[in-house]
Amino acid sequence: MGWTRPQLGEKWTPNEVSWKYIAKIESGEKHITDSSKLREISELLDIPLWEFGLSEYNPFNITDPSQSTHLYSENLEVVTYLVEQTWYLRKVAPMPEVEKSVKRLQDMFKFYQTHAPPPLKLEREYLRLFAQVHRLAAIIDVENQRYPLAIRHFENMLKIGQGIEDPTTIALAFMGLGTEYERMGKQQEAVDYLELARDQTFQTERSVACLVNSYLARAYASNHESQRFLRAIDTAQAIADSLGERFGSAKDFAYYTMSGVLAERSYGYLELGEAQKSLEMRGEITKSIHINENTWLHAWIPLDWARAYFMTGEIEESILETREFYLRAKLLQSPHTFSRAEAMLKAIEQAGYEDVSAVKDFSDEMEDE
């Protein structure tokens, strides 16, 4: 800058920095470790912040709205990445690992709400992400058999979506509520919610429409509406065919796969009593699960085969698949999944097969464990 050391000392925190101190910095005898001083010298001498390893955001001048927004935008990018990674974990990792990631996200938003509300221009994106954290928390509640809490999270998600008028958030919230009501056996309520979700998808990305139509098909099948089931699942599969094996992004939060669509078709056939159609899909679904590297669905799909063989009266094959489902469920470490394996065994026993040796052996095995 063409300044002498005394001139720099006068400009840089007057009466605190001497030319001798500056000389020691230049010679390497002294080192500046205070980031506020580094920022001062960076501004005075026009040195790029990155050369000091500093961010554009200045924590010593947080009243600067442009820098505050910059930091918040970076933070929301990190949150978006964590949401994506958590959905990936959902496909490939045991439930405790997914739960850790969701807890981390919840802690972040708790901090934001208490100490760092977003700038107005970023509030919409902040709320869209907060809605997705509610959705992930609901999934954790389901896996831990806290079903009423899951519904509460989806209701909160819906309120956020309606507040910011975001069709994707609204659609996924309605879908979550419909899925939970279907799980509870309230079939018509499930259909009603999922049809509301479908109506929202006319304003969303096609990947969201694929996901919602898959779960709507599931609800139609549980409500014994075969024609509507076929129409919805055909729609979902046609969209999936056009999108490829894997689709979804931070833009739509769908994170869905062709294997998921096929699994809902198989589930629907079983709900409609068409076990043979489900079994005929076995090779296609298995191949798609492998392509998608979907560990979670790989664990769940034997339950479909167990139900199908049970319906066709092939009890030993049904028990074989139930045991496989149980063994894979142990890897997931999900109480909800365990409960489904137990329920399948109980259904077989209550149908009068409790004295079949394969059934007795598996019952003893589960009881011992």
Secondary structure, DSSP 8 states (H G I E B T S, - for coil): ----HHHHHHHSSTTT--HHHHHHHHHTSS----HHHHHHHHHHHT--GGGGT--SS-TT-TT-HHHHHHHHHHHHHHHHHHHHHHHHHHHHS-HHHHHHHHHHHHHHHHHHHHH----GGGHHHHHHHHHHHHHHHHHHHHHTT-HHHHHHHHHHHHHHHHHHT-HHHHHHHHHHHHHHHHHTT-HHHHHHHHHHHHHHGGGS-HHHHHHHHHHHHHHHHHTT-HHHHHHHHHHHHHHHHHH-SEE--TTT---EEHHHHHHHHHHHHHHTT-HHHHHHTHHHHHHHHHHHT-HHHHHHHHHHHHHHHHHTT-HHHHHHHHHHHHHHHHHHT-HHHHHHHHHHHHHHIIIIITTSHHHHHHHHHHHH-
